[in-house]
Amino acid sequence: MKNIKYLFLLLVLPIIGCSDLEEEPVSVLSPDGFFQSIQDVQTAINGSYGNMATEAFWGRKFSLPLLLRSDMVGIGDQGTAGRRKDHDNFAVSDDNGMITAFWPRTYQIIAGANEAIAGAASLGDPEERLNPVVAQAYFVRAYTYFHLVRLFGDLPYFDSPVQDITAASQISKTPAAEVYANIISDLEFAKQWLPDTQPSSALPSKATAAGYLALVHLTMNNFPDAYSEAKFVIDNEGRFGLELAADFQDLFDATKQSGLNEALFTIDHNGFRSGNYGQDYMPALTGIRGNQFGDIGGGWSVAVPSIEVYNRWDGRDYRKAVSLDTTGVFNGAVDEFMNFPTYDARNIQSAYIAKYARFTGQTSNGNGRGSEHNYAQLRYAEVLLIAAEALNEVTPGTTEADGYVNRVRARARNGNGSSFPADVSGLNQDDFRDMVLEERRWELAFEFKRWYDIKRRQLGDQVFGVGGFEERPNFTASRDYLYPLPNDELQRNPNLEPQNTGY
Amino acid sequence: MKKTKQLKQTLFLLLGFCFVLSIHAQEKTITGTVTSKTDGLTLPGVNVIVKGTSNGTSTDFDGKYSINVTEESAVLVFSYVGFKSLEITVGSPNQVNVQLDEDLAALDEVVVVGYGARKKSDITGSVSSIKSEEVTAFPVLDAQQALQGRAAGVAVQSNNGGEPGTPINVTIRGNTSINASSAALVVVDGFVGATYPQPGDIESVEVLKDASATAIYGSRGANGVILVTTKKGRKGKMTVELNSNYAIQTTSNRLDLLDASQFADYTSAINSSYTQGPANTDWQDLIYTTGHTTNHQLSFSGGSDNINYYVSGNYFDQDGVVINSGFERFSFLSNIDAQINDKLKLGFNGFGSRSTKNGVSTQAVSGGRGSGDVISIAYRFAPDLGVLDDNGNNTFNSVGDDIDNPFAVASERVDETFEDIYRANFYGEYEIIEGLTFKSTFGFSSRNQTRGQFTPSTLITSAGDQGGIAGIANLKNTNLLSENYFTYTREIGNGSLTLLAGYSYQKDKTFTNSAGAEGFVTNGVSYNALDTGSTPLIPESFLSEFEIQSQYGRINYDYDDKYLITFTARRDGASNFAKNNKYAFFPSGALGWKVSNENFLKDNETISNLKLRASYGVTGNPSITPYNSLATLQSIYAVTGDQTVNAVVSGRPANPNLKWESSYQTNFGIDLGLWQNRASLSVDIYNIDTKDLIVGNSNTPEYTGFLNPNFLDNIGEINNKGLEITLSTRNISTEDFTWSTDLNWSRNRNTVEKLFGSDVDLFLPSAAPGHFLQDETHILREGEALGQFFGWEYRGVYQGGTLPQGTATFSGAVAGDELFTDVDNSGEINSSDRKIIGDPNQDWTFGFNNTFKYKNFDLGIFFQGAVGGDIYSFTLSELASGGSNATTEALNAWSPSNTDTNVPSPATREKRMNSRFVFDGTYVRLKNLVLGYNLPQNITEKLGMDNVRFSLSGQNLLTFTDYPGTDPEVSYRASGSQNANVNQGFDYGNYPNIESVTFSVNLKF
């Protein structure tokens, strides 16, 4: 009997031991104590870069509307989702699925930068050691808000990690002018501390910060500063390791991009992806259905230039051949774009965007969705064009401004040995301004810049009116230069009212 | 069971079986058989004692007993639950056969309650019992399915129609939670959180509903508790029981879709350049087939004086009604109990199962390019395409998103889940002094799951360009439980007192990992050679642990068999509770008054039983998965300079004050028995106030920049009020013919009492399929029930010109487009014109069972149904949106020549939430119709059998409903996600419900 009792105790006692009930989450990363070294700051900034290369940002949700709202790209397959068509037709409502999808992701990019900045401050290292890395976060924050402020105007603004959710849920919008001022101060910090060169264009350098300062000032019509920042980059192009790529085509060949020195900042893909991270939908969205060229399974014919782009683009321009696909390969044979719909009713009779679908590199996913493209956010060619445009506003008629444009044109001619486009000279201020904007249209075609140019120069009524590349009678200048704030965010925080005009 | 005789025991442990050799002594041995006077059937488990002594035994499975007496004047007392006791003087014969009279007034069934058992008449809480005959009335894979319609207030829902192996949700007394599960806690033979045993192994199921009954389970009791007791062996010769059944199954319903030429006309109206494809395919025909279910259960049971055993093995095999779906399972259960000596009892309970599920994808969370489930694709897919194109490749859709054809997906995609579950539970029970026992159980369970998936490159849009995609996911869960408690029982004058006090510790550990690859040399390897893929996918692993330690106690006092009092309390500490709230306390109390035992009613002819019950208490819902109160960083995939780099983003903010949900429940009940309980009625009304609801705070603006800003927070209160009625009657009871009826009816009213304030809605995470891109589908609003559908009110077709009063269209609409109610009178429809367009909560539900017995035949007719409860059909919404096939409703679409219609013109339309796709989900269903025949006893005896029964039954043979989808029991997104609990009434790509015809044989010998 006694033995059995002891057996009992033996059975029970080891189990009864008291636990402190503390959780030890070995599989969960905790923000507490995460920042131990400067490398951890870089890891947090990398989070922002990773967030840029997601489906909900550069993959398609953010980038596609920029294409569609321009006067260069419309909808091919009319059966595609209404949320896309609404951007092309300027019929966006406050629950537009593109906007509600990229909005949170955009703020996650910003939050990553804010975390990195706060985390670096907690390290207590000397600023000479910290700031060259932290400056990347300042750049990322400026880059992201610069997109947002152009699209939404006044908006919720944070420059530190959100700690108090309740307070953060009740803030009002920060006026656009204040956001611009913060963008400039972030970029100036970045320009001060970033190194002259980086191992990769995916990391911003001093030139990147200066180039973006030029673009921000240009957008604000602050032409003297735009000019001086662009000129700073141009004057130091050797120091910054910048040059125009010799062959315009190489800029859009995913296998060659990393060897070039033209991009000041890129969103990189390496052919792999994880879920929606690393997903690049641009080859699919812009590609021709059923096209066997490149062996990526064709595209989806969603974002297609209007036929006017093909018609009005001078055939001698090498950039036209690089930017547009006028043929595809079907059933093993090359055919012209007028016959594209015969291979799939969702294709249309137009030349297709070639910059993304043509050379995707090794792709781990269908239709080029796991491409190796590195998307240039700012190319040196654009810096030259900013310098030219800004200088023309400050001091019209300079050969210096002509020279910047002519460098870009010379490179274009280099591709096919053509005499087109010819060098410019002797234009008056207005003609020069128009010429630069047209030059940007062709040089930066389908590079997500045109909508911002239309907005910046308030060209909407003109380019969407009769005789424009795309006639969009629904375009309403008082409404369509800004997106609506997502209606669900207004519900969560009514202090964000008023909604942008017209929505 | 006590023995005065000297026993000599030897114990062997061999392959999990305990055998006992026992040697008896001398004296006169009386044997006999005990049968029921009513139907002549033998009665197992009848207590037989020698009056005035503690010498006793009980009958075996065959109703046979054997007892030693010392003199012929000895009196044997036979007693049995539900029968009148009988006393017989032994006399000279050695065989004494007796017949017992049914005692209709007897209520003294023993009902299992948490950490013990009570006589049913002494229960003060609200408890429903479901007997083994009801659990096995028709063949089901999962015992939970058998609970549907059997108990008032118990809602049973399949997570996916008739899918073989689909999980089942059981909800008691409505949804008491938003974010957390409302699923009842399951306790199998004392093991908290165990998986259900096979239906054939179940002795009884007790459903604990009110706080008095559930508070002993503290922080896990708020959703009610289901106590499952498995069969035990009884003393006597070994009984072998074989139950076999075979069922043929078909889909209960299909959708009427356009054929090829109708489809081509419809699509041409959307895209004029569309040309009709070469085929005319009915995709539903291709993916549906006739299903079969085979189920065999073999059990052995018996016992000697000191050892009882019950061992069973079960084989279940189902081929589903969708091609290539199926489920196969082997399982065993063994229960061994040993009375070691007067004071000590030891026992072992072992369970094991291995199952294989062949899945086809259904209820896809997104149906965009290269995805989608077999069912919804079969509806969407162009009927003018065949399975293969001219080049012999699988076709993919010619309209809308690129998706592979459903036949190819169903037949070529591999999705296999292997699951092993083992559970062992040891207990020892020791009587320290008279009336005071200590029981300690130590249990361990383990669940290992491997899921392998492979999409071959022949599915062109899903995996063609990747060259095949394979993935393997593993889960290993271990659960350890120690329960230790004292029970003290004492008679004090006219009263009797039972005290319980205990301590428990439980630890649960789950480890998951997954790996995958793409780009396979051949499709032949499936997921069995990931290394032959050219591109590895990112592997993942996760470890999750939680611990609960608890103290609990209960006091039962019963005075004069008239007045009952119960107090219960439990204190739980749990690791998954947030830092500042680690411990929780849950008390309850209840009163019972057996009015019928009072003198003024005691001899009443009509009222044979009357009891009033009242209870109040607090129970909890832990609702916090491990680490969910902690802030997180999330690692993501990122590339710089073409190199993959380490990267983190802010995952979720912390909430150190997060605490469990608490339900304050009041219950009043009345139990009434009339005419010797020929009619018995139970009525319960309850009120449950659930506070500190844990909700993913979707009112956190997304601009705060967290990957998941909807951190868990204690927000709001909901109320459930309800009425439950159970009525059992024996309408006719003669020697040859009996007819009895069981009806249960329940009604639950659910109201969100408090959220952020009266004019702030809580938007729940979208329940729409991902490719719909509808962010908001349903809401919580103060004063309304959970999960209201939220969207635009459809007002028919816009005829062009002036808008009808009170209506408007989205910007840019033309004649033939949708017209909606213009809530804010702005002249144009936008998001502020949305309103509540449907309520998925059912008004009331019922189960109605009639059993007829005539001689050896029996007939059971079981109806089950629900009234009210709206359904939102994403399926029909998709089929009306262009870019897919459509229902035949599209033949009546608006056109300039057909303006008198409610169907908009053919066009690609946003799949916005609107009232056009809200339907009433009321249904009544003939759940089971069974005709059984028992071979007469004289024949079975010749066959050497104790009992032989054949039955033919049909399940879901009739359904009455106006719902235009395939089945009104819908469950899209009703499991898996955090808010599954409030995703009610959504329909998309459900595996179809099935009709079956089943033939069963039961043999006992």
Interface residues (C-beta under 8 A of the other chain):
Chain A: M1 I4 K5 F8 L11 V12 I15 I16 G17 C18 S19 L21 E22 E23 E24 P25 V26 S27 V28 L29 S30 P31 D32 F34 T43 A44 N46 G47 S48 Y49 G50 N51 A53 Q78 G79 T80 A81 G82 R83 N89 A91 S93 D94 D95 G97 T100 A101 W103 P104 Y107 Q108 I110 A111 G112 N114 E115 L155 P156 F158 P161 V162 I165 A168 S169 P199 S200 S201 A202 L203 S258 D268 H269 N270 F272 R273 S274 G275 Y277 G278 I296 G297 W300 P341 A345 R346 T363 S364 N365 G366 N367 E372 N374 N474 P486 N487 D488 E489 Q491 R492 N493 Y503
Chain B: I270 N271 S273 Y274 T275 I340 N341 K343 L344 R369 G370 S398 V399 G400 D402 F426 G428 Y430 S440 F442 I460 T461 G464 D465 Q466 L480 S482 N484 Y503 Y505 E518 G519 T535 L537 I538 S541 F542 L543 S544 E545 F546 E547 Q549 G573 A574 S575 N576 F577 K582 P626 Y627 L630 A631 T632 L633 Q634 S635 I636 Y637 A638 V639 T640 G641 D642 Q643 T644 V645 N646 A647 V648 V649 S650 G651 P653 N697 S698 N699 T700 P701 E702 Y703 T704 G705 F706 L707 P709 F711 V760 D761 F763 L773 Q774 D775 E776 F810 S811 G812 N830 S831 S832 G882 G883 T908 R909 E910
